[in-house]
Amino acid sequence: MSPQYEYYALLTDFHPELDGSNGIVRRWTDEAGQVHDERYSQRLVWESTRDLVMIENGEWQAEARPIPEEAVAAYEAAKYARVHADDPADGKYSYFAQVKSGSSVDNPTSVVRTWIAPNGHHKEQQHVGGPGYAWKASHIQSDMYDGRERGELVPITEEAAMRLIESRE
């Protein structure tokens, strides 16, 4: 049997409306009677949270306003659109291994990807950590150009980039 979810918009003085809410949380009870609270995250997945408990205990001055499932679907779609607004217009990234002088592409300082967003801006991200970690906005190219970062960016394939990320711990 699938869980029955109760959805809540988290509203504060700074975020008093659903469209600008502080997030959306769902609560559900498993078959053993355990209550679970989850927040829709920046990673576009439901992740465990204490937000509702903190509101109920008075640890956080916010309101958890019940909302219908349709509002949640609209929120998820809007959040997805915001998170992916700068994705490459053509769906393609260019990948690079950042290597210091004398180092091998097989042991880079970092893995970087670049692309052109739909608005024409050049974008860049660095992969932070190994498997399960994320791509984060970076400025390695401009830092190298300005001398704040050493080494070079060596072009690699997407497969090589994924292999390097998987090999990191």
Buried (B, 14 or more C-beta within 10 A) or exposed (E): EEEEBBBBBBBBEEBEEBEEBBBBBBBBEEEEEEEBBBBBEEEEEBEEBBBBEBBEEEEBEBBBBEBEEEBBEBBBEEBEEEEEEBEBEEEEBBBBBBBEEEBEBEEBBBBBBBBBEEEEEEBBBBBBEEEEEEBEEBEBBEEBEEEEBEBEBBEBEEEBBBEBBEEBE
